Amino acid sequence: MTQPAPVPGWKLVAIGAVAGLLGGGLGVGGGIIMVPLLVWVGVDRHRSHATSLAAIVFIAAAGASSFGASGEAALGIGVTVGVGGIVGSVVGASVMHRVSSKALTIVFGFVLLVGGIRMILSADPFPAAVDFSTATQTGIALAIGLVAGFFAGLAGIGGGVVIVPSSVLLLGLDQHQAQGTSLVAIIFTAVAGSIVNLRNRRVRPMDGLFIGVGGIVGSLIGSQVALLMEGRTLSVVFGFLVLYVSVRSLLPALRQHGAG
């Protein structure tokens, strides 16, 4: 079978820059836009996901550094969420082969729908969140990582779209802190997943590097723009992103459910 032609480096850098703007600006990895663009330029679906994840390491690291330099990243919470994310991703990938991922995706889509609406209407944390002890915060951070990682491994969604609203509503972080913290956590899950993908030969390291270079530039610009924005405006923008992801997850699953 003929191997597809390699994608020119400038296209990969451009894809990384666009994804980096989104990732750094909203505290997510950027895979929401990166994977469709890679497929569009001729990369197969599996390699697109793997290459995207490798590039997210660079995007998240650049964005986290930018937020951290401005004091807008809770490093301890980010590391804790990241550790939970690694475990959750492994569990989710294993469960995917044993249960109906369609049903879980529908449930998760509705959870995101509610979370997105809440972020748009009000990004105030739940009242009890501000009084949590350090031990309780640590437990909640691990749980957030487990859930985000679980659905990332199960259905290819999760990461920042789970971590950011959960950090705001359950841990009492403001929007800027939640996005910086999310990027710290994403580094852990992206590295863990990329190691697996490299072992399975699903990613060309040079492709990930080209995208990562563009992603670093885009992420640094996006994070600085986000830091200049008022937190409430940023939470509304993020809420609409979460709604988009929820609808994009729900529609295919509901169509399959109806057809079944």
Phi, psi and omega in degrees: 000137182290132178283140178296147180295143179296147180281133179304144183302323183294328178292320179295318178298319180295317177300317179298320181296317180295314179296323179295323177301316179291314183296310180291327183285330186239004175077024178243173183286330183101358181295336179304323180258332184293315182298311178301322180293321178295319177298319182298325180271006171108008178274137182292161190301312182296316181292328178297314179297316182293317180294320177301315182296320178296318180291330180298331176304314181291316182298313181294320181296317180294314180295318180297321178296319180294312178296319181297320179297335178265007179074023184247039175216123177274094189301314182299316179294319180299317178295318180297315177298320180297319177297315176299323180296322178298312180297314181299322181295318178296316180296314181299318179295327179286317181295328183308329183272357187241339182231173180284106178292334180297313181296318180293324178296322178297314179299314181296322178299320178291325176298315177297322179301312179296317180297319179297316179297319179298319180295325181287316184282321181196126179258017179290139179293158173300143187309319184289340187298327184286346183253006182294142174285169179300319180296319179293318177301318179298316178298318179294319179300317177298318180295319177300315178297318179300314181294313180299314180292322180301310182285335173295315179289329184279312190232006179073016176233163181133223180062230186298328182292343174262315188294317185296304180296326178294321179293326178288310189281325186258334182250353176076016176285150173282171188301315180297314178298320181297320181290317177297319179294320178300317181295325175299313182296321183297329178305316183296311183291324180292320178296314181299313180294323181292326177299316178297315182295324177294319178297325180272003178057043180263354185224139171272115184306322182292325177297314178298324180293315179300312179296321180298322178298311177297323181295322179299313180298311181297320182294319179296319178292313182299320181292323178292321176298317180298320180293336178276343182278149176291140186303320181296318178299318181295322179293325177293315178301315180295322179301319178292325175298316180297319177299318179299314180296321181295316180294319179296330178280319186287316188302309179298320181293319180291325177297317178296321179296317179293322179291330181283000000 
